[in-house]
Amino acid sequence: MAKRCKGLNSKCFLFTYLIIVGFLLVLWMNRLPLIHEDLREIPLDMQVYLESPPRPISSFSLTTNNQLMLTNDWFEGKWSFAYFSHGKCLPECQPALDKMNDLHAAFANSDFQFLVVGLDHQHESADDLADFLRSQQYELIAATASETAIEQLARDFVALFLKTDFADGSYQIEQEHHIFVVDPKGRVYATFRPPYTSTSIQSQFLKLRYFYAQSE
């Protein structure tokens, strides 16, 4: 028959107290990543595009049109611009791809890289996507992966898209046209949302990079 704890000084009460404290401590430790706060003082004009806090990217593996494997390490040590799209996106994607190409020309050095992630793995290889980009005079890296891997990467970036399959076998992909910036630590650091111009993105990025140097 179970005995009740007698008095605040009893061993039974102390044991129960330690269990409760230990349980609460475990809950607190598990919640820490969820309640992480951004301690940076972000200027008001940067709050519309700077991610707060910067978002880590889950482990991933993408295949490029040159059969190179891109993993998280590819992002580290450089500034990267990324855009999620597919080879049948015209004309909706043209403004975003034009801006990506303009950025590539403006920041044409080894400290920058430009990536288009394919959303249509089922029907389009990295080579197919690269051929489409070249046909439109876009000098951007094309890469793709399995459907599951792309969906996870899109969640990390918050790149929203919807694929609809029709009864006749055709399909449609609807997508947002956000341009993402990944910092040299491999985190999603900023999101540029339409409407935008090449000049505005370049100007905002220069402010972003200066802020990064001061705050990281």
N, C-alpha and C positions, 0 to 999 in steps of 0.2 A: 504494500500500500504506500503511495507516494506521501511524503511528509512536506508540510508547508514550511517555508522559511520563517524562522522566529527571530525577530529583531534585526535592526540595521547592521549589527556587528556580526551576524552569523555568517559562517562560511558559505552557506547556501545562497544568501543574499549577495555576497561578494562575487560568487561564481556567476550568478545570473546577471549582475551588473556588468561584469567583464564581457560576457557574451553579447549583451545589448550594445555596449560601446564598440566592440569589435565589429559587429554587424553594421552599425552606423558609419564606422570608419571606412568599411569596404564600399558602402553605397556612395560615400563622399568621394572616394578615390575614383570610382567608376564614372562619376558625374563631372570630374574635372575637365575632360576634353570638351564636354557639352557647354560648359559655362565659361570657357576661355574668353577673356575680354581683350579687345584691341586697345592697348594703352597709348597708341600714337595719337597725337593731336593732328587730325587730318584737316587741311584747309577746306573751307566751305566749297570752293569751286572745284575741288578734286573729289568730293564725296560722291558725285554722280557717276564716276567711273572707277574709282579705286575700290578694290575689294577689302572689306574690313571684317575680320582679319583676312590676310591672304590665305587661300585655300590650298592645302596639300593635294597632290595628285596620287591616286592609288597606283600600285605597280601595274605597268602595262607593257605590251610588246606590239609594235606596229611594223608592218613590212612596207618598204618603199618600192618605187618602180625600179630601182637598181638592185632590188633584193637585199637591201641592207635592213638590219633589224634596229628599230628605234625603241629604246627603253627610257626609263626616268632619267638615266644618266645623260641622255642626249640634251636635256634641257639645262643641265647644270653648267654654270660658268658663263652663260650667254643670255642675252635677251631674246625672247622668241615671240613671234606673232603667229597666232593659230586661228584657223577658220574651218568650220565644219560644213561640208557641201557634197556635191556629187556631179556627175557628168551631164545630167539632164536638167540642170538647175536654171538655165537661161530662160527668160531674161532677168528673172528676179535676183539672181546672184551677181549679176554683172557689176553693180555699184560696189559691192563688198570686195570682189576680186580685183576691180580696178584700184581700189584703195590699197589692197595688199601689195599689188604690183608697184604702186607709187611709193609705198613705204620701203619696199625692197630696193628701189632705185635711190631713195633718199638716204637710207642707212646701209649702203653697200660696202660693208666691211665684215671682218671675221667675228665681230662681237654680236652679230645679229643673225637670226635664221627665221625662215618663213615656211609655215607648214599648212597644208590643206589636208584635213582628215576626211576620208571618204565615208559617207553614210550609207552607201548602197553595196555592201560587201557581197550580197547574194547575186547581183547582176554585174558587178563592176570590180575589176582588179585594180591594184595600184597602177599597173601599166596603162589600163584604160583611162583612169583618171588623169594620169600624167599626159597622155596623148590629147585628151580634151583640153587641158590647161595650155599645152604647147600650141594647139590649134588656135587658141584665142590670144596667143602672145603673152601668156603669163609665165614668168620665171619663178615658179614656186615648187617646193617639194611636195609630192603626193604620197600619201601613205594610207593604209587601211589594215583591218584585222577582222577577226570573227565578229559576228553580230553581237555576241555577248560582251566582247571586249570593247567594241565601239560604244555600246550602250552605257557601260560603266564609265568610260572616259568622258562621254557626253554628260553624264550625271556630275562628275567631278568638276567639269568646266561650267555646268549649267547651260549647256548648248541644247536647247529644246528643238525637237523635230518629231514629226508624225508620219509614219508610212501607212498608206491605205491600199489594200489589195482589192481589186474589183473582180466581179464574176467572170469577165471575159479574159482574165489572165493578165491584164494590164495593172499598173500600180501608180501611185503618186506619192511623192515625198514633199511634205511641207516643212519648212525650217525657219528658224530665226536667223538673222544675218549679223550676228554679233562678231566682232573681232576681239580676240582675247590676247592679253599680254601675260607671258610666263616669265617670272623673274629668274635671275641666275641661281637661285636656290631651288628652282623647280616647282614653284608655287604659282597658282593663278593669282596674279597681282592686280589686274585691271580688266575691265570689260568696256569696250566702246560700242555703243548701241546707235543704230540709225535714228534720226538722220545725222550724218557726219560728212566731213570733207577730208581730203588728204591733208590739207593745211591744218585743220583743227586737231586731227589725230597727232600729227607731228608735234604741234605746239604743246598739246596735253602730255604727250609722252616725254618731252624734254623736261617739263615740270615734274612729272612722275619720277623720272630718273634722278633728278636733283633731290627730291624728297626722299627717295630710297637711300641715296648716299648719306643723307643727314640723319635718317631714323633707324637704319639697320646696323 
